Amino acid sequence: MIEGRQVIAIIPIRGSDPEFRQDPVPLLGGKPLLAYTIEAARASHYVDTVAVTSDRQEILDSATALGAQ
């Protein structure tokens, strides 16, 4: 929260990106690459809500499991 206002971190991820065609939720160091971004946003003292947008349901399911909306 900043000056009494809620802060929403929006993380857009294109599932149709050529990098993600084989694996929509790639791993890095044994956990989903997306987890690092979500964890950093959730650890911020300023961010109240973390939301992920994507065109792939697998990515949205993974983001929800990691604590994002």
Buried (B, 14 or more C-beta within 10 A) or exposed (E): EEEEEEBEBEBEBBBEEEEBEEEBBEEEEEEBBBBEBBBEBBEEEEBBEBBBBBEBEEBBEBBEEBEBE
